[in-house]
Each structure stands twice: as C-alpha cells, then as structure tokens.
Amino acid sequence: MRKYLKFSIAFLVLASVVACSKRERKAQYMPDMYVSVPYDADMEKGTTNASANLKPVAGSIARGQVPYDYADTNDGYEKAKAELKSPLAKNEANLENGKKMYGIYCATCHGKKGDGNGVLAQREKFNGIPNYKDRDINEGSIYHVIMHGKNLMGSHAGQLTNKERWQVVQYVEQLRNDLLK
Amino acid sequence: MKSVALHNPLAKVLLKSFTFLLLFSLSFNAVAQDAIDEARQKDGRKLFKSLCASCHKLDKKFIGPALGKVEERRENDWLKAWIKNNAELRASGDKDAIAIFEEYNGSNMTAFPQLTDENIDNILYYTTVGEIVKTPEPGPDGYAPQPAPEAPKWLIFILAGVIAAAFLIIASLLKTISELKGAPKTPGLWGNSVELWEGLKRNTFLHVVGTIFVLLLSAYILFGALFTVGVDQGYQPVQPIMFSHKIHAGDNKIDCQYCHSSAKHSKHSGIPSVNVCMNCHKNIAEVADNTVVETEDRLYSKADLDKEIQKLYDAAGWDPEKLAYTGDEKPIKWIRIHNLPDFAYFNHSQHVTVGGVECQKCHGPVETMEELYQFSPLTMGWCIDCHRETKVDLKGNDYYKKVHEELAKKYGVEQVTIAQLGGLECGKCHY
C-alpha cells in the first residue's frame, strides 16, 4: 500500500506542475532573478509607498518638453490662434511623420481625409465630427486643440511629443487645403 | 329574427366597446403615421447628426443643453438667430442668450451661417419628433423569432456513456443466456485479463521493455513540465475591467498605438492612463445595443458591459450625470500579462519605431481577442528565431551605410539579418 502512496504523491506533484490554470502564472525558478530590486514602471508601490510612478516636481521640465502657456479657455484659444507659430520647417520628412501620427491618433474620428468621416463616425460612436474645411482654423489653433482638446475632443498632449504635434498640425493644414480646393 | 347573442345586454356592451376600441386604435395608428413627415425628419436628423450631435443630445445634457422638444421652450425666431450666429445675438444684448452662454461656462457654440431657414426648421422638427421607432416584425405565430433552445454539450457525453453501458449489459446478458443454453463456459473478460497479467509478470523481456517505456515517458513528462517553468504562453488573467480588445482594436479599428502611445519612444508600450480612455468614453457611456462579450467564464450582456464602463468612470472620478470630474480618482489595477524576467532587456521603441515590426508579430491577433492572453512564449529561443530570420532594412539610413556594406560583403549576402548585425550577442539583451 505504501508503494501506491508514494506513486500517487509523485503523480500529484508532477500534475500540479504540468496542469496549471491559464488564469495563473507558471512557476518561476529562482524568482529573485526574474523580479529584481529596482522598481518597474507602473508598479503599485514605490519609494513613498504610493505608486512607483510619481508626478514631476512642480516647475520641472522633462527633456524635450516645451512649456505651453496658453490656458484652456476661449481667450487662450483666440490668443494661440493669433500668435502661435510652428517652429518646424515645412518639409517632406515632417509631413510624412505628421501623416503617420495623424493616422494613429486622429484618423479614427476625423477620417483619413479630414472630412470628419472616420471609422468611429461611420459606426455612429461619435456624431457631428466637423469637416476641416468648415472650420476656420490655423496652425496655432490646431496646436492648441491638440494640447487642450475642445468640446468633445480630449487632450492628446500625453500621446504626442511637442515635435509630433507640430508635424500633425502641418499635415492637418495640408488636408484642409486639399479639402478647400 | 334576432341573433341569439344580442339578447344578452352584456354582450351588446362588449361588442360595442370592442368595435370602438378597434376603430380608435386604427385611427390612432393612422394619425401617428401621418404625423411624422419622414422626409423632413430624415433631413433634420442628418443635419443634426453631422452638425449638432458633437455637443448636443436629445435626451440629456452634454457639452450643450439637451435639445429634445426645444421648440416648446424657445421661440422659433430666437432659435434661428441663435443657431446662425449666437455671438451676434449675445452682442445685441439678448438676455436669454447671455444667460444660456453663462450657464454653460462660456463655451462657444459654433456659428452656422450656412444653414437656411428650412434647414433649421428641419433640425428643429427632428428634435421635436425624435427617432422613428420601427416595431420589429412579428413572426408567423405573432411572436418575435426566438432562437431554438440548444441542448447543453455535457448531455451528449452522458448519452454516449449510457449507450456504451447498455451495449456492455446486453453483451453480458447474451453471454449468460448462451451459457445457460449449454455453451461451454468461457472465463469472460475479467478472467482473460487476469490470465494475461499472470503471463506478463513472468516475461523478463517485457519487464525490460516496460521499464524502459515508463522511464522514457516520465522523462518526457518531466522535461515537458520543466520547460514550462517561467513560460507564460497562454496566460490570460481576469482583468479588473472587462476590456475587449476585439471591440476597440478590431471592430472600431483604433490603432494599437493610440492607447499604447509610449511604444514608439520608450522601453515600455505602456498601460494607457485613464484620460486616454476618457478621450472617447466621455462621450460613450454605454455600449451599443446587442453587444455581447463571451469570455471563458461568463457571458457579458449589454447591462454588464455598461457596468464595466461605470468602473472606468469610478476610476477617473467622472460624474456621467453632471458631466464633470469629481477629483476622486482610483487607479485601475490592471494585471500585467507580458512580463520578461528582469535579466533580459527588451525595448519597444527599438522594435516598433526603428524596426517597424507589427505589434501582432509578437502579440498575436489582439484585435480578435475579447480577453487578452499571451500569444508568444517570450522565450530566448523565440527571440533568436526571429533575429535569425529578419532582414534589416537600412534604406535611408546613411549613418550605417558603410557598416551595412562591409557586413554584406563579409557574409556574401544582399541584406544582412539582425543576427549578422550582432543580434545574437549575449550582451545585447543580458547586462
């Protein structure tokens, strides 16, 4: 009888290693090497016992970040529209990346041509997305809207870098000119 | 001669009231159908959806006020003046106009000078009559068609088991009957196997073969088990919110990088912060009608899925009634699926932006997954296979032109692979 007991224990151990639910991770050998001491991004607990991702110290500016001082108000919009100018040269490389970024971040709603007929508009998830040609917009106002959003559109500042935003602005201006033709 | 039924006064009353009801309902139907001018409603609806719906809904407050039956609240002329150019109306000192502008925190409504009076009347007509509700056509027996009830799958197995048992019983009965009739007694299935076992126990050759077989089998099982250590292929945890990649990336064709925006510049592809969700879900508080999500454990109906969106609102601190943030935020504790051990270095931007690798190459058909799972094993062998096969596209990269040419000459090939560029060196990923 003891022989059978040994066998069944061995079988159970083996089975527990092999048959794991897909809802759980597999066993790790030497987990110290899998999970090292430094904090990972998005970790639940970091140095201060709060989330590992901390907000930047007030007043600090990340590398590559350009401060944006136009407020999210009607006045800020008008001011950006009047005085904000693109620092980028109008060239093919910028336009090409602008097109790529537009395809990822804008075209789902605004449509590939900027006519407000993206997939989400066609599927009636969003209604009333304007055609660029019906709106009096310029580079300053486009940039302002990417930064702060407008009405139903949210801010896309977190998803694009400063340079990419200006590239998108360049591409949107081109789309608008094509639509106005 | 009088009919028999009409002798009864109650029957008379019933008949009369029934006739009245029938006539009434018919005439009501006729009125209801006449009342809606479908052409006007359609034109108004189209204009409303394309111009107004980004800020207005019929039944509830949105960016601007709810517009259902707005004609009952405002004069037609005032509405026309407001829609065509509300800034002008406000400048003229109209009190109502200024009041509504201030009520909505001074958010500017776009002017629509291009709309004619007829256009505006049609839009207002649509806001008054709303959607035309079409009742679903009843089936032949007067009920809407229902799916035929399906037998659960386990029933088939039970049935198969019952049939097999029945066969065995019949076979043993037949055997007993034939034995009773005088046929020679056979040892039966059990007796046969006992005899066979006794024979096998004495056969040395079979002992050796059996032992080898058992050893090989256990080695196979053991190594199979050991090779799954730390390999989470197929890992599919239950996430705190039932987020369907199929609906978002598949049906709605939202680009992977819209949400995982740091994949292009960073080591991590990143979990989108809640404000990215809210870019769309400020507007979308409910899933579309008839949306059903089926996962391993359960079926999510529309009501269940709406609750999942509510979880997002709780996390973002969004009040869907007042359409404002409350400031009371709770992070969503997503469970990480793809997790390389810390002794291996992997960088998303290097693969996505520089290499131009499709997300699906490693993550599989995410756009078809209701619940996300780990598609690839993420083992070193798997990395290396790809590094050996993938050719490097160095076009338009003059900086590496010379290196590329030299390497191509050295290996005698047109295009070098990642491996030939040094993509197999230990220190590339382990340091």
Interface residues (C-beta under 8 A of the other chain):
Chain A: L14 V17 V18 C20 K22 R23 E24 R25 K26 A27 Q28 Y29 M33 Y34 V35 S36 P38 A41 D42 E44 S51 N74 G103 I104 Y105 T108 G116 V119 L120 R123 E124 K125 F126 N127 G128 I129 P130 D134 R135 G149 N151 L152 M153 G154 S155 H156 G158 Q159 L160 T161
Chain B: K49 S50 L51 C52 A53 S54 C55 F62 I63 G106 S107 N108 T110 Q114 I221 L222 G224 A225 T228 V229 G230 V231 D232 G234 Y235 Q236 P237 V238 D251 N252 K253 I254 D255 Q257 Y258 S261 H265 K267 H268 G270 I271 S273 N275 V276 M278 N279 C280 K282 N283 I284 A288 P331 K333 R336 P341 D342 F343 Y373
